[in-house]
Amino acid sequence: MLYVPYNIVPAGPAMKLEVKKIGNSTGLILPKELLSELDIKQGQWLYVTSLPDGGVRLTPYDPDFEKVMSVVDDLMVEYRDTLKALAK
């Protein structure tokens, strides 16, 4: 799984991507160099996770990760008050 903590600065320069209309959808076209660097293949699913600093993290789809995140989401709802108190 590709994981880059949000507090680590990427080694390469920032890359600007244009949001484009693709058929009836909207998407990003990722350059070959970026796909190769991140080891992402055409047709592969990605997770997009929002980060506290306003950025996003892209990670390859992992069914096990999806199951774990589902459990975490349920726990966060169930223990919302406890988590809120701990955050103070």
C-alpha positions in Angstrom: 0.0 0.0 0.0 1.3 3.4 -0.9 1.3 5.7 2.2 2.9 9.1 2.5 2.3 10.8 5.9 0.9 14.3 5.3 3.7 15.8 7.3 6.4 14.5 5.0 7.4 16.7 2.1 7.4 14.8 -1.2 10.9 14.3 -2.8 9.8 15.5 -6.2 8.5 18.9 -7.4 4.8 19.7 -7.1 2.7 18.6 -10.0 -0.2 20.6 -11.4 -3.0 18.5 -12.8 -6.0 19.9 -14.7 -9.6 18.8 -13.9 -11.1 17.8 -17.2 -14.4 16.6 -18.6 -14.1 13.0 -19.6 -17.2 11.8 -21.4 -20.1 12.5 -19.0 -17.8 12.6 -16.0 -15.0 14.8 -14.6 -11.6 13.5 -13.9 -7.8 14.0 -13.6 -5.4 12.7 -16.1 -2.3 11.3 -14.3 1.0 11.5 -16.3 2.8 8.2 -17.0 5.7 9.4 -14.8 3.4 9.8 -11.8 1.7 6.5 -12.3 5.1 4.8 -12.5 6.5 6.6 -9.5 3.4 5.7 -7.4 3.1 2.2 -8.9 -0.5 2.8 -9.9 -1.9 0.8 -12.8 -4.7 1.8 -15.3 -8.0 0.6 -14.0 -6.8 0.4 -10.4 -9.2 1.9 -7.7 -7.8 4.5 -5.3 -9.0 5.8 -1.9 -9.0 9.6 -1.5 -8.6 10.6 2.2 -9.0 14.2 3.4 -6.1 15.3 5.7 -6.3 17.8 8.6 -4.1 20.3 6.7 -6.6 20.5 3.8 -4.7 18.2 1.5 -5.6 14.7 0.3 -3.9 11.3 0.3 -4.4 8.8 -2.5 -3.9 5.1 -1.7 -4.5 2.0 -3.7 -7.8 0.2 -3.0 -7.3 -2.5 -0.4 -10.4 -4.6 0.6 -8.9 -5.3 4.1 -8.4 -1.6 4.7 -12.0 -0.9 3.6 -13.2 -3.4 6.2 -11.1 -1.9 9.0 -12.2 1.6 8.1 -15.8 0.5 8.3 -15.2 -0.8 11.8 -13.4 2.5 12.7 -16.3 4.6 11.4 -18.8 2.6 13.5 -16.6 3.0 16.6 -16.3 6.7 16.1 -20.0 7.1 15.9 -20.6 4.9 19.0 -17.9 6.6 21.1 -18.3 10.1 19.7 -18.7 11.7 23.2 -15.8 9.9 24.6 -13.6 10.8 21.7 -14.7 14.5 21.9 -13.8 14.5 25.7 -10.4 13.0 25.0 -9.7 15.5 22.3 -9.9 18.4 24.8 
